[in-house]
Structures are given as C-alpha cells and as structure tokens.
C-alpha cells in the first residue's frame, strides 16, 4: 500500500480530522460503543500525527 499522500497533507487537515472524529464519537457514543472507540482512536491518532508533523516542520 502506498501512503505517500499522507506526507503531502497539510497539518491543518489532521487537526480537522481529529475534531470531526471527536464530534462523531460523541454523537454515536450512545448507539454503538464499538464505533465510539474506533472513531475516538482515529481522532487521537490524527491529532498526534498532526502534532508530530508540526514539530518536524519547525
């Protein structure tokens, strides 16, 4: 699998993905706990990827 498109994404997109993931996680928390944890994990990972990319760019 080629994940080179992640290298070209601006840092802002990772922060937006994390915010959207946290909002979706809060919406689906009562309906499905499995989807809640999956989306929450996506949000946390994308947030930390954004932080790491920002630190590397400075």
C-alpha positions, -999 to 999 in steps of 0.1 A, spaced: 0 0 0 12 34 -9 6 60 18 26 88 2 -5 111 1 -3 114 39 31 131 35 16 158 13 -14 166 35 -11 199 54 -11 197 92 -44 215 94 -62 186 78 -50 163 106 -64 187 132 -97 189 113 -99 151 110 -94 149 148 -121 175 156 -146 158 133 -137 124 148 -143 137 183 -177 152 173 -188 120 156 -176 99 186 -197 120 209 -227 116 187 -225 78 183 -215 71 219 -250 60 230 -258 40 199 -226 19 195 -197 17 219 -175 -1 194 -178 26 168 -173 52 195 -139 37 204 -129 33 168 -137 69 159 -122 81 192 -90 63 184 -89 78 149 -93 112 164 -65 107 189 -41 92 163 -47 120 138 -42 147 165 -8 132 175 2 128 138 -6 165 133 15 174 163 44 153 152 43 168 117 41 203 131 72 197 153 91 182 124 83 212 101 98 238 125 
